[in-house]
Amino acid sequence: MRFKNLISFALFSVLAVGCGKKTSVSPPVVAAEAPKAMEEAFKAAPVELRQEAVAIGQAASQQDPAAVSAIEQFLQRPDLTAEQRQAAGRVLPAALAGARQAAARGDASAAQALEKYKATK
């Protein structure tokens, strides 16, 4: 009898977890949309934080290789909300793409930024 109760409880637990709310993952942002994505996520943030976020979004949209390390450092801030952290994370692929393109054109600083990024992953 005890075994049946245990099985019933386990089955119920699995079903209950499986029926929970699904979280949606937002897709990465293209470079042109990076400033807007950062502005929206940081509109209620303190001015200094908002300015830094917008500057990072602009750097990513301009395919500045420095945006890669700036985003990585920015993501380490403990004062970011989950939404803000997600927005910065969504901008990172655009920054990486810009750095890859610049490195392919022979930009040494872009190649260095990519190597530094790869070393941390």
Order of alpha helices (4+ residues) and beta strands (2+ residues): alpha-alpha-alpha-alpha-alpha-alpha
